[in-house]
Amino acid sequence: NERPLTQKSNYGIEPVNNTIFGLNSNFSTEIPFLTRLANKLPNIDTDVPSNLSLRGEVAFLQPNSPKNADFQGETTT
């Protein structure tokens, strides 16, 4: 969360009140079916388990102006 230090703003610099939301996720599992499928290929014989791993990340920035700055609730650019 980002907020201005003072209620005053200099020319060319606008106060901000940005909020960032984020989510990270990891998923991992063993899939013995893939090991058995690989063993059916010619010249391949393995006993190491197969793994499936998924990773994801999502982020969102919500721009806003501070309540004490008189911009009628709008963020200017």
N, C-alpha and C positions, 0 to 999 in steps of 0.2 A: 504494500500500500504506500503510495507516494503522496505527500502533502506539502504545501508551501511552508516556508519558515515564517513568513510574516504575511499580514493582510495586504501590504502594499506590493505593487508590481512595477518593475522598471519598464521603460519604453522598449518594445520589441520582445519582451520576455513575459509570457503569460503564466499565471499560477495554474497548477494542475492538481488533480485529485484522481490519479489513475489507480485501478485495481487490476491485479493479474490473478487469474484462476488457472490452476494446472493440475494434471493428473498423470501419474506414471503407473504402468502396469507391467508385470512379468508373469508368464505362465510357462510351465515346463512339465512334461509328462513322458513316461516311457511308452513306446508303441511296439510290442513284441511282433505284431503282424508284419511290420516292415522288415524285421530281421528274418522272419520265415520267408517272406517274399524275395529278399536278397539271396537267400540260400538256394532258391530254385533256379537262379541264373547259373550258367555253366562256369566252371572253374572258380566258384566262390563258395566258401564254407566258413561261416563266422558264428561265433557264439556271443558276440558283444551286443548288448541291448541297444535298440534304436531309440533315439530321443527326439521329441518335438519341442521347440522353444519358440515362444512368441513374445515380443516386446512392443510396447506402444507408449506414446506420449502425446498429450493434447494440451495446448495452452490457449488462453483467451485473454485479451487485454480489453478492459472496459474503460474507455477514456471518459473523463468527467471534469467539471470545474468545481472548485471549492464553494461551499455554501456562503462563505463570507465575502466572496467576490461577486459583484453585481453583474452577472452575464445572463440573467433570466433563465438559469438552468441549462444553458447551452455552452458547449465547448467550442471555442473559435479556433480556426487554423491559420 
